[in-house]
Amino acid sequence: MKTTEVVLRSIKDTLSWNVVKIALITGVPLAILWLGVALFLWQPVVGLSEKFIGWVPFSILKANGAFLLGGFFWFQAVLITFALIVAVFNVPIFRMLDSKKYTHFSILLLLLISLGWTLFAFLNWDLVYKEVEKVLTWFPFETLQAGVAAMLAALIFYNLFIVSLSVVILMMRKSFLHTLQKRDYPDAVLLQKEEQGSFLPIAVRDVVIFTVLMILFFPLLFVPFFNIAVQVVLWAWLIKESYFLSVSSLYVKKDEIEKLRVHQIVLWTIALTASLLNLVPVINILAPFFAMVMYFHWVMLNKAS
């Protein structure tokens, strides 16, 4: 019952205007910043990627290129479908909904479209793969190599964005969690500063480990489907411990934190669920907030158990 309650509350709270506003204020500037950095460092990073993938057999490179290119087409299909629906039905929808509900509706619509195209690609993957592979056969090896290198370079900068967003939200957690605490758990007490445990060393450690693992597992990014699993697990590793401790340190004493910490399956499930949102365009800026809010509700509902 508690797990269901945690998920439902977290979805509602993450889509609240208070959280969406903070997500836009933090996520959009960071995205613009890393886009600028990517434009400035694009050629050197693509060059390094090209040197590395020069060691990859052509058949593997072509398969991964088809997979990555298929992902690009999926991204475009999501955005185009969303734009068409908004263009056709925007006026009647806007008249029926106020500004806050309109924001929630837009996010939910984008999520449903993303899930719809994902389901279509999954059910028709053989057809999609063959068609994309035909496109790749039109290019010589050098062009395919450059295309895959560009996609991998984009993935590198995207991971830098995810890491920076995750760290920034750690610093801001008290501002929006305290609002939720006063509303949903008025009897809970915010610990004094000297009573709060430290989570920053853990956060720094996990960022370093995440970076090292990304480098070590870089070859696995050429294996279709497996590359997504590796990426999601690494994103989950990045936030699992630091987000749990950052929430617990505000409301739970150190000895009680250790009792909650033994529930590793729950902690990993929360991190993996939130990390999956990083695969969805636009919705990804809400992923770390969703993780933080889920940890918050789970901790508050279980700390007295």
Secondary structure as UniProt FT lines:
FT   HELIX           2..14
FT   HELIX           17..53
FT   TURN            54..55
FT   HELIX           58..96
FT   HELIX           99..123
FT   HELIX           125..137
FT   HELIX           141..184
FT   TURN            186..187
FT   HELIX           193..195
FT   HELIX           200..216
FT   HELIX           218..222
FT   TURN            224..225
FT   HELIX           226..251
FT   HELIX           254..261
FT   HELIX           264..276
FT   HELIX           277..279
FT   TURN            281..282
FT   HELIX           283..286
FT   HELIX           287..302
FT   TURN            303..304
//
